[in-house]
Amino acid sequence: MDLKDVNTIGVVGAGTMGSGITQVLVESGFTVYLFDETYEKAAEGKEKITKRFEKTIEKKRYNREYVDKATIDNINNLLLNIIPFKLNDLEFIEKPQLFIEVVFEDLNVKQTVFRELDRLCDPETILATNTSSIPIGEIAKAVNKTRKEKIIGAHFMNPPYILKLLEIIKSDYTSDETYKTIYDLAQKLGREPILTSKDTPGFLCNRILMPSILEALRTLEENVGNIKDTDLSVKAGVAGAMDVLKLGDLIGWDIVLDITNVLRESYGSRYEPPYLLHYLVQEGYLGRKTKKGIFDFYNLRKE
């Protein structure tokens, strides 16, 4: 499939990442069918994008930048190109030419989605997954043999409307044609594509990133430094880096734990999650998504 033939893209999962990817897609000229378990959840994903656009306008006005009618009309037109659906609706509507799955980082959940997409979609439809740690070949086991070459990893960074990297992962089944379509998509979206050469758990980015986040948590547990200095140590010490603990809040500590568990199963104790990570997840300090994260936890400890 050539990317120029793709006008509509389906995004399955309307949460933080799904809505972020949808925003990037519509800003690049695609129509997006945004799917979730229910229509209400899909509509909530669209609402997140609406609020981000509204904040952009408010920020410009606050900084006394002129916001003309054309800018507002353009945003309204972009929002018209996001159409919420529940996944079951796919049986009754025109099928998108390409799908990006963005559901929980759980193999069984992803395989269930891919099994359903394989059943309902046209033979030529590409099914990409935004998984951050699960091997693409494992997800592809859920689909028919003839579909396996159309399965590929397209791992956007969080938040996708800010970070430009797109990690592309081929399984042993993925065809060169499928890879080229996703590579061309990355280019059209203004992303910086990298190809991870091995379909192994965690791929390239998270195998490098997760140890830094886990070690930052361990240093807090051991009182090596306070939370502010721990976070600043990476940002100020490595050019272009983000505060590592703020990044954990942004990703979501439950997602960090899910990724870490996948990596631990494959690579052993070097990815052993510290107690603090378990505690944050258990107590609901998940980060931005719950409006309380590790900094709230440490501020509470001081009181």
MOJOWO-V731508 format. One record per helix or strand. SS is the DSSP state (H for helix, E for strand). FROM is the first residue (numbers start at 1). LEN is the number of residues. Records with the same first field share a line. If there is no record, write none. Layout:
SS = FROM-LEN ; FROM-LEN
//
This chain:
H = 3-3 ; 16-12 ; 39-24 ; 69-12 ; 87-5 ; 107-14 ; 136-5 ; 145-6 ; 176-13 ; 205-17 ; 227-11 ; 244-8 ; 253-19 ; 275-8 ; 288-3 ; 294-9
E = 8-5 ; 31-6 ; 82-5 ; 98-4 ; 126-4 ; 151-6 ; 165-5 ; 192-5 ; 287-1 ; 292-1
//
